[in-house]
Amino acid sequence: MKIKKKTRPPRLWYERIFDRVELVNTKPELAPYLDVDQLPKYQANVLAKLVGQGLPLTPPRTLKTLTPKKLGQLLGQQCATLHALGEQLQSLDDPEKIKQAAATAEALTQQSQMPGVSNVLHAAQITGMMLEQLLQHIPQFEKTVQAAVKAALDQPNYQEAVEFFRGFAQGMTKPGLKDGKLVGQTDATMLQLKMFMLPEAAAKKKNVAEWRAFLLENGETEATLGDEERLQKFCQRIGYAPGKRGRPPKPK
């Protein structure tokens, strides 16, 4: 007796477009930050929180069930965010600002042996590579948006097209960046960024007390971190358990 294999239903048009939205990483150095399937559980959770702060209309948890409207909102937000990022970069294209930035980088490099400085330089390097990767991705993203618009217009289901364009218009009014900061930034954002950017350091800590001492040496303050119990609860919420070894569970 042959057992029939279950066949998956064909992907809907907006699901197929969504599959093309993902940023494709071409830099091996960025794998510890962008290869979500390989990230430790806590790092994947922190990344989801950071992405959600830049996508106020469509945080990652809401995209588990996709609709034409959500796709439109996502693409619209990303278009608006890229525009805001372009304006931010253009404002930095000033000879005096470039000179100041170069001087700051040189000063930090000369002090790279001081506590915290090497981690600042590392985070700046990773951020720069991520930005470069994003800029390289823009032409492909433009094609994806154009394909989405065409697919929506070609749909026999008029209501789905209406939902997509309504969502796209909403997304265009909600950029994820404002004044150089994530629009959903919270008091915990800087801590989340450090935990995301410094996975090697986080993996070496034996307990929360060690991690807290490390964070204080790397720019965090007592006021931001609070006491050890508060940081312990924060670590529990994101799934960070220092001292545990073994293969990390695959993030959902």
C-alpha positions as CSV (number, residue, x, y, z in Angstrom):
1,M,0.0,0.0,0.0
2,K,1.4,3.3,-1.1
3,I,1.1,6.2,1.3
4,K,0.5,9.5,-0.5
5,K,2.7,12.3,0.5
6,K,1.0,15.5,1.5
7,T,1.5,18.2,-1.0
8,R,1.9,21.7,0.1
9,P,-0.5,24.2,-1.5
10,P,1.2,26.6,-4.0
11,R,2.5,29.8,-2.5
12,L,0.2,32.8,-2.9
13,W,1.5,35.7,-4.9
14,Y,2.2,37.9,-1.9
15,E,4.0,35.0,-0.2
16,R,6.2,34.5,-3.2
17,I,7.1,38.2,-3.2
18,F,7.8,38.1,0.6
19,D,10.3,35.3,-0.1
20,R,12.3,37.7,-2.2
21,V,12.5,40.5,0.5
22,E,15.2,38.9,2.6
23,L,18.7,40.5,2.5
24,V,21.2,38.1,1.0
25,N,24.5,38.1,2.8
26,T,27.6,37.9,0.6
27,K,30.1,38.6,3.4
28,P,31.3,35.6,5.5
29,E,32.3,38.0,8.2
30,L,28.7,38.9,8.7
31,A,27.4,35.3,9.1
32,P,27.5,35.5,12.9
33,Y,25.1,38.4,12.7
34,L,22.9,37.8,9.7
35,D,22.7,33.9,9.4
36,V,19.6,33.6,11.6
37,D,19.5,29.8,11.5
38,Q,23.0,29.7,13.2
39,L,22.5,32.4,15.8
40,P,22.3,31.6,19.5
41,K,18.7,31.8,20.7
42,Y,19.3,35.0,22.7
43,Q,21.0,36.7,19.7
44,A,18.1,35.8,17.4
45,N,15.6,37.1,19.9
46,V,17.5,40.3,20.3
47,L,17.7,40.7,16.5
48,A,13.9,40.3,16.3
49,K,13.4,43.0,18.9
50,L,15.8,45.4,17.1
51,V,14.1,44.7,13.7
52,G,10.7,45.3,15.3
53,Q,11.9,48.7,16.5
54,G,12.6,49.6,12.9
55,L,9.4,48.1,11.6
56,P,6.6,49.7,13.7
57,L,3.8,48.4,11.4
58,T,5.2,44.9,10.8
59,P,7.4,43.6,13.5
60,P,8.7,40.1,12.7
61,R,6.2,38.3,15.0
62,T,3.3,39.6,13.0
63,L,4.6,38.3,9.7
64,K,4.0,34.7,10.7
65,T,0.6,35.1,9.0
66,L,1.1,37.1,5.9
67,T,-1.5,39.1,4.0
68,P,-1.4,41.5,1.0
69,K,-1.7,44.4,3.4
70,K,1.2,43.3,5.6
71,L,3.4,42.8,2.5
72,G,2.5,46.3,1.4
73,Q,3.2,47.8,4.8
74,L,6.6,46.0,5.0
75,L,7.7,47.1,1.5
76,G,6.5,50.7,2.1
77,Q,8.3,50.9,5.5
78,Q,11.5,49.6,3.9
79,C,11.2,52.2,1.1
80,A,10.7,55.0,3.6
81,T,13.5,53.8,5.8
82,L,16.0,53.6,2.9
83,H,15.0,57.2,2.0
84,A,15.6,58.3,5.6
85,L,18.9,56.5,5.6
86,G,19.9,58.2,2.4
87,E,19.1,61.6,3.9
88,Q,21.1,60.7,7.0
89,L,24.2,59.6,5.0
90,Q,23.9,62.7,2.8
91,S,24.0,65.0,5.8
92,L,27.3,63.3,6.8
93,D,28.8,64.0,3.4
94,D,30.6,67.1,4.7
95,P,34.4,67.6,4.6
96,E,34.5,68.9,8.1
97,K,32.4,66.0,9.5
98,I,34.5,63.5,7.6
99,K,37.6,65.0,9.0
100,Q,36.2,64.8,12.6
101,A,35.1,61.2,12.1
102,A,38.6,60.3,10.8
103,A,40.2,61.9,13.8
104,T,37.9,60.1,16.2
105,A,38.6,56.8,14.5
106,E,42.4,57.4,14.6
107,A,42.2,58.3,18.3
108,L,40.2,55.2,19.1
109,T,42.6,53.0,17.2
110,Q,45.5,54.3,19.2
111,Q,43.7,53.5,22.4
112,S,42.5,50.0,21.2
113,Q,44.1,48.3,24.2
114,M,41.9,50.2,26.7
115,P,38.8,48.5,28.1
116,G,35.8,48.9,25.8
117,V,37.6,50.6,22.9
118,S,38.3,47.4,21.0
119,N,34.6,46.5,21.2
120,V,33.6,49.9,20.0
121,L,35.9,49.5,17.0
122,H,34.6,46.0,16.3
123,A,30.9,47.2,16.4
124,A,31.8,50.1,14.1
125,Q,33.4,47.7,11.6
126,I,30.5,45.3,11.7
127,T,28.0,48.2,11.3
128,G,30.0,49.5,8.3
129,M,29.9,46.1,6.6
130,M,26.2,45.8,7.2
131,L,25.6,49.2,5.7
132,E,27.7,48.3,2.7
133,Q,25.7,45.1,2.3
134,L,22.5,46.9,2.5
135,L,23.5,49.4,-0.2
136,Q,24.5,46.6,-2.5
137,H,21.1,45.1,-1.9
138,I,19.1,48.2,-3.0
139,P,18.9,47.4,-6.8
140,Q,17.5,43.9,-6.0
141,F,15.1,45.4,-3.5
142,E,13.8,47.9,-6.2
143,K,13.1,45.0,-8.5
144,T,11.2,43.3,-5.7
145,V,9.0,46.3,-5.1
146,Q,8.3,46.7,-8.8
147,A,7.4,43.0,-9.1
148,A,5.1,43.4,-6.1
149,V,3.3,46.3,-7.7
150,K,2.9,44.5,-11.0
151,A,1.7,41.3,-9.2
152,A,-0.9,43.2,-7.2
153,L,-2.2,44.9,-10.3
154,D,-2.4,41.6,-12.2
155,Q,-4.5,40.0,-9.4
156,P,-8.1,39.0,-10.4
157,N,-8.9,39.4,-6.7
158,Y,-9.4,43.2,-6.7
159,Q,-9.7,43.4,-2.9
160,E,-6.2,41.9,-2.4
161,A,-4.8,44.6,-4.7
162,V,-6.6,47.3,-2.7
163,E,-5.2,45.9,0.6
164,F,-1.7,45.8,-0.8
165,F,-1.7,49.4,-2.0
166,R,-3.4,50.6,1.2
167,G,-0.7,48.9,3.2
168,F,2.1,50.3,1.0
169,A,0.8,53.8,1.4
170,Q,0.7,53.4,5.2
171,G,4.2,52.0,5.2
172,M,5.6,54.9,3.2
173,T,4.5,57.2,6.0
174,K,6.3,55.2,8.7
175,P,10.1,55.1,8.2
176,G,12.0,53.0,10.7
177,L,14.6,55.7,11.2
178,K,14.1,59.2,12.7
179,D,17.0,61.5,13.5
180,G,19.4,58.6,13.1
181,K,17.6,56.4,15.6
182,L,15.2,53.5,15.4
183,V,11.6,54.9,15.7
184,G,10.8,52.2,18.3
185,Q,13.9,52.7,20.3
186,T,13.6,51.9,24.0
187,D,15.7,52.3,27.1
188,A,16.9,48.7,26.4
189,T,18.0,49.3,22.8
190,M,21.7,50.1,23.5
191,L,22.0,47.0,25.7
192,Q,20.3,44.9,23.0
193,L,22.7,46.2,20.4
194,K,25.7,45.3,22.6
195,M,24.4,41.8,23.1
196,F,23.8,41.4,19.4
197,M,27.2,42.9,18.3
198,L,29.4,41.0,20.8
199,P,28.3,37.4,20.7
200,E,31.9,36.1,21.2
201,A,32.2,38.1,24.5
202,A,28.8,37.0,25.6
203,A,29.7,33.3,25.0
204,K,32.7,33.5,27.3
205,K,30.9,34.7,30.4
206,K,30.2,32.3,33.1
207,N,27.3,34.1,34.8
208,V,25.2,37.3,34.7
209,A,27.5,39.0,37.2
210,E,30.5,38.6,34.8
211,W,28.4,39.9,31.9
212,R,27.3,42.9,33.9
213,A,30.9,43.7,34.8
214,F,31.8,43.5,31.2
215,L,29.0,45.8,30.1
216,L,30.0,48.4,32.7
217,E,33.5,48.3,31.3
218,N,32.1,48.8,27.8
219,G,30.0,52.0,28.1
220,E,26.9,50.9,30.0
221,T,26.0,52.7,33.2
222,E,24.6,51.5,36.6
223,A,21.5,53.6,35.9
224,T,20.9,51.8,32.6
225,L,21.7,48.3,33.7
226,G,20.2,48.5,37.2
227,D,21.2,45.8,39.7
228,E,22.2,42.3,38.9
229,E,18.6,40.9,39.5
230,R,17.2,43.3,36.9
231,L,19.8,42.2,34.4
232,Q,19.1,38.6,35.2
233,K,15.5,39.1,34.3
234,F,16.4,40.8,31.1
235,C,18.7,37.9,30.2
236,Q,15.9,35.4,31.0
237,R,13.5,37.2,28.7
238,I,15.8,37.0,25.7
239,G,17.0,33.5,26.5
240,Y,20.6,34.4,27.4
241,A,22.0,31.8,29.8
242,P,25.8,32.5,30.4
243,G,27.9,29.5,31.4
244,K,25.8,26.9,29.6
245,R,27.6,25.0,26.8
246,G,26.6,22.8,24.0
247,R,24.8,23.3,20.7
248,P,22.4,26.2,20.9
249,P,18.7,25.5,20.1
250,K,17.6,26.5,16.7
251,P,15.7,29.8,16.9
252,K,12.0,29.9,15.9
